[in-house]
Amino acid sequence: MKLFYEWGTNQIRKHGEELCGDSIAVSRHQDSVTLALSDGLGSGVKANILATLTTSIAMHMLENDLPLGEVVQTLSETLPVDRVRNLAYSTFAIAKFQSNGPAWVVEFDSPSAMLLRRRKVVPLVYEDRVIDGKMIHESVIDLEIGDWVVFVSDGVLNAGIGGVYPLGWGWEQAAHFLEEHAHRELTATALAEKMSEAVNGLYAGAPGDDVSIIVIKVRHKVVTNVFTGPPANRALDSEIVSKFLKRSGTHVVCGGTTGKIVSHHMGQPLVVDLNTMTPDVPPIARVEGIDLVSEGILTLTRVNDLLRSGVDKDTVKFNTDGAANLIRFFLDADHIHFLVGHAVNPAHQNPELPNQLGIRMLVVQEIGEELRRRGKEVSVEAV
């Protein structure tokens, strides 16, 4: 079973500082997610530079598939030590989450990661080793759907020190907070924000340390499949519709002719809903067994324009037109797969219509580029 990792992050600068002295980096690479969190010694510009250097080195090596042991070795040898206080100039937690295997977590002088399973914190089992005179803690975790893994900097654990919590919030209280708030319906970003708000409250709005939080949510991947445009070879209509319907996830059809092909293949009527028509977007239709049927090029072009203007789900939350529905499907998905037919639609050759109507693939590719910029996986298949 493949695991999918959703992540969310949140940071708060130390009160009075222009830059956060922590650094966070997270990225998806093929079938894995890598992350690095570093806390630079002190605060402000110097701490920010040291922390950013640490995460940059770690991410560059992890993303180039260098052995994890080599990543740790390089970081350990690179990070200097403050001789006066005998402290490392920056700490780090790095991790690699694989879709088809265990997660690997390595920490140096940073708070232990918190693993939540079925709303309870499960202690991680660490192996310790000394590299270049530094004690490194390493853990390998077999994750399950529904798990959460949370990484925090010292600023989280120090919250409330000398006030609500004389010794600071601490790891146990922070973990207890997560047990109470990590509801399955929450996104990783929402949980990171909730924890950040709690920490800021404990600091009475004036944090005495930099605060960083990374939340990893383990779940199934959400896939949206989009079939748009009739296939170039009409004899393959049924075969391609069957292929489209067999794909897991939600199913969206864009295009009047494409909708008729799918409707015919499924033996279900295609019913147009004129109430969803707007001046910019033609109405949607309904076919039993299909999640959304919209008009084709005009709707896709409108979606492209809206996405590039920065629209989000909240902007179109209450809209019922085809473009708004498509945007919600796209932004709710982790992976969007486009099945693009190459048959020439005679209507798109009308000289009275805009030029872009004859370039379906171009519009799809532009939508794909914007969705990738927003962290989505996108694949395009021509038929």
C-alpha angles and dihedrals in degrees: 000000000000118000124213122208121211116187139197131182138192134182137185123194121230109264111273096017125113095205132043112243090213126076129208128191127175129168142165117232119181105300098351143066120218128193141180130193121186132180114204119215110265118351143278129037099343093048090047092053093049094046093046091050089053096050092043093055092045095048094045091055096042093048090051090056095243114165111277091232089057090052091054092045092052094048092046093051094043100050112084125213127235100240094202096055096022089230129135113251088233136010125212146199116193128179143177121205115196124200093219102031148029126306119248120212127185124183135186118188091330129118115275116264116253118232115197120194121175090348094305128106111242115203113238119235110231135196115206126214134168117234119181090342094308124116108234123193116209130187133180114204129194101211130203135202107277096032123128126204117195128191121193138178125232090267090073094052093044093055114126094015112164090010130051089000110030091202096034133267091290133195096284095052092045090050091049089052089055092049089057098044108033096100116172092238093058121097120231089248092052092051091048089051093048091052091046091052090051091050093047089051091053088052088050089237094302107089114207091203139026112274125211130173130181119186123193117193117196114213147128117291115256111224129190118194118202122195112191130168129015115280116262090240107052090196087070096054096108094043093051094045089051090050090050094050094047092060113102118244134041121332124222126180120200117192138048096242091042089051091052091050092052092043091052093047092050095043090233127128120249109228120191117217106210091184089075095058119114131180089262103035131047118232125277123238134212130233119175108250096023119099096212137002115190137165113271130233100011091051094044091049090051090049090051092051093047095047092049090050089060100256117168136190093272091056093059098029095120100030118110102191123113096257093052091048091050093049091052091051091048096047093045091053130083094201127028117195117195121202103194121193118215099204112126112245107215090210090065092059092064106122089216091065125081116272094242091067090077093053106069095154092052091055091048091050092050091050088049092053092052093047091051089052086057092054099263127138110234131187127181124200123186119214 
